[in-house]
Amino acid sequence: MFKHSQLESVKAWIAQPAQAGMPLHGRIQRAIRQLILDGALGPKKPLPASRALAKSLGVSRDTIEAAYGQLHAEGFIDRRVGSGSFVAEVTEFAPGRRQSPRRTQSLNQAPALSRRGNAMFGSGGVSEQLLPRPFAHGVPETRSFPLALWERLGRQVLRETGRRALLHGDPQGIEELRRAIADYVNLERGARATAERVLILTSSQQALTLCANMLLDPGDRIFIEDPAYYGARKAFDAAGLECVPIRVDRHGIAVDQIKAETRKVKAVFLTPSHQFPAGATLALDRRLALIEWASRHQAWIIEDDYDSEFHYAGKPTACLQGLDPHDRTIYIGTFTKSLFPGLRIGYAVLPPELVKPMTVARTLLDGHSAPMAQLTLARFMEGGHFGAHVRSMRGIYADRLDLLATLVGKHLPQFLEARVPDGGLQMPCALTGVISEAVAVDAARRVGIEIMGLSALYAGGKPEPGFLMGFAAYTPGEIEGAVRKLASALLAAAKS
């Protein structure tokens, strides 16, 4: 029979609220198994007869038999006809094999990761707010998305494709979507794309990771803008690359600094249409000079065109890829900003010789993107709905940007100088020196306002203190309320 303490341990396990969702026999089985693993019940020790244990616990004998049967099936106990049930002789859970407290503690310590693993873990990753609040940057308006239309197109896809949508997809992406994307970027972005050159991915972040690992080796150098998009820097750092920061001015990345570099650099990453976070557009003469540099040095240009759909002043400039006759440019796009983040579809327009290697590498990451989402998006684009949605949101976002700039000028002139961009989903603001960036960001978060400080996005030189204010996802009422709240928070911080 169990000792009193052992019986009480089983009773306590049964009574735990956390185990309430588990069948009674399962709770009893888990309790006895834990006694064995802890060494409280050693090898060859007899277990109580099922009838006796059932009486002690106030349960049916069938319940105990079910628990014993599971323990026997898992190898924890032996059952002998006419003799009863005994703890099995397995050294892995014998008392002498029990882990010492020091060993248990060591298992809870940091794992022994690879250098790349430590770099990835140490970077903190790229996190997004599940429920964004003003003024989280890079978040589109999702409340205006035509869900009923999207649902109807999805039903059409299922009706017409049947079980095809339930199977594995082409690792390069479904042809209908690749063709729709090629048509779109050729028309709207001045690209030189074909369906054969498009690779469908889950995100622009996945594209950056592929580029970092497929085009460069650990220790290789890559030029990046300074300040730069944090997700790109983290992807390159995790791949073991040496990031060489290049200053950004009002005309974009300083190509003269790139041309003056005497060391071997194999690639350059930039956001030429709408520099993140400064908002500058790369001048045409710099685009052409960068293309010439890449051709001469056989280097790669990684062009992230993350939110070029939303341009509010003047005509958008054609993408670098469309200007590059040497096919040294990888063009990266995403639907996260133009449609909705949960879609998880991005793409890359690749030089012909990179299509097969990148597609094969992609199979080692996640195989393929979900066919249903791809087919629905292809139909959304082919029917003209994508263009119509972008045009509608472009007008809404332009109004919200104007409102935010006006409100910042009205309520925050002693703290901020708005740098109104020509496009995008966020507005950079420079702090005028009354309070520090860290104090401003902390004060905002204490009152439920989310702003991203700019200093952390710089790798060299002297950072300009300030922060990004996203505006696209928030209604005029939400923007005004948040600006007033931010003004009160910064005023209180300045007085403290």
Salt bridges, closest charged atoms under 4 A:
GLU8 OE2 - LYS11 NZ 3.79
GLU65 OE1 - ARG79 NH1 3.21
GLU74 OE1 - ARG33 NH1 3.74
GLU89 OE1 - LYS44 NZ 3.80
GLU141 OE2 - ARG143 NE 3.14
GLU141 OE1 - ARG400 NH1 2.90
GLU151 OE2 - ARG155 NH1 3.66
GLU160 OE1 - ARG379 NH2 3.01
ASP170 OD2 - ARG178 NH2 3.90
GLU175 OE2 - ARG179 NH1 3.75
GLU176 OE2 - ARG164 NH1 3.42
ASP220 OD2 - LYS266 NZ 3.11
GLU242 OE1 - ARG221 NE 3.46
GLU242 OE2 - ARG263 NH1 3.39
ASP249 OD2 - ARG247 NH1 3.69
ASP249 OD2 - ARG286 NH2 2.93
ASP256 OD2 - ARG247 NH2 3.64
GLU261 OE2 - ARG263 NE 2.96
GLU292 OE2 - ARG296 NH1 3.90
ASP305 OD2 - ARG189 NE 2.68
ASP307 OD1 - HIS274 ND1 3.15
ASP327 OD1 - ARG192 NH2 3.15
ASP327 OD1 - ARG197 NH2 3.08
ASP366 OD1 - ARG362 NE 2.67
GLU417 OE2 - ARG419 NE 3.26
ASP442 OD2 - ARG446 NH1 2.22
GLU450 OE1 - ARG133 NH2 3.17
GLU450 OE2 - ARG445 NH2 3.22
GLU464 OE2 - ARG419 NH2 2.74
GLU478 OE1 - ARG143 NH2 3.03
GLU480 OE2 - ARG484 NH2 3.25
